[in-house]
Amino acid sequence: MKRFVSLLLLATFSLAVLTACNTMEGLGKDVKKLGQKVEDKASN
């Protein structure tokens, strides 16, 4: 039973970490696009 609980906790933690990576990657892309738009407006 302890082994099952340990594996379940490990799987949950791994899933949370992987989901956070994908979310941060998407956020980085959004910030990059926003920065490009600001630069375009500033240069005009």
N, C-alpha and C positions, 0 to 999 in steps of 0.2 A: 504494500500500500504506500509506503514512504517513497518507493521508487516511482510509482505512478504520479504522485503529487509533485515530486521533484521534476519529472519530465514535463508535466503540465505547466508548472511555473516557468521552466526554461522555454517552452514553446511560446507561452504568452509574452514573456520578456523579449524574445527574438522577434516576434511579430510586431510588437510595439516599436522596437528600434528600427526595423525595416520600414515601417509606415512613416516614422518620423523622418527618415532619410529622404523618402520620396516627397514628403510635404515640404521639407526645407529646399529641395532641388527646385520644386515648382515655385516656391516663394522667391528664390534667387533669380529665376527667369523673369518673374513679374517685376522685381525691383530693377533688373537690367533694362527691361523694356521702358519702364517709367523713366529711368535715367537717360535713355536715348531720346525720349520725347522732350525732356527738360533741356537737354543739350541742343536739340533742333530749334526749340523756341528761343533759346538764349542767343543762338547764332543769327537768327532772323531779325 
